[in-house]
Amino acid sequence: MERDGQLPLYDLVAARLKDAHTMVRTLQVPQDVRAALARRLLAITAASKHDLAGAARRLDRLMEDIGKGRFPTEQEDRCAQGSA
């Protein structure tokens, strides 16, 4: 099975997603920012089921943004969801 070779990557991404969710939950940011970040994490989690490497890259970018204090605005979040 193709995915058998990806088990270490699955473990790594799963651990990083868990850490990311914990980080977002404890951030001192407005509730709407926390909700936008949580939605992005849920989208990355869902994507990991179909495109593990792509999800890992998206998670890297999101964590980098959080580390640099770059948080989504309400408008950016709507655009990312495709509703704007």
PEHU-V592610 format. One line per field, one symbol per residue. ss: DSSP state (A for helix, B for strand, O for the rest). phi: phi as a letter, one per 20 degrees, with the letter a starting at -180 (. if undefined). psi: psi as a letter, one per 30 degrees, with the letter a starting at -180 (. if undefined). A space follows every 10 residues. Layout:
ss = ???
phi = ???
psi = ???
This chain:
ss = OAAAAAAAAA AAAAAAAAAA AAAAAAOOOO AAAAAAAAAA AAAAAAAOOO OAAAAAAAAA AAAAAAAOOO OOOAAAAAAA AOOO
phi = .gfgfegffg ffffffffff fffffefecg gffgffffff ffffgffffd bffffffffg fffffffeme dfegffffff enee
psi = kefefgeeee eeeeeeeeee eeeeefkill eeeeeeeeee eeeeeeffff ieeeeeeeee eeeeeeeggj kkleeeeeee fgf.
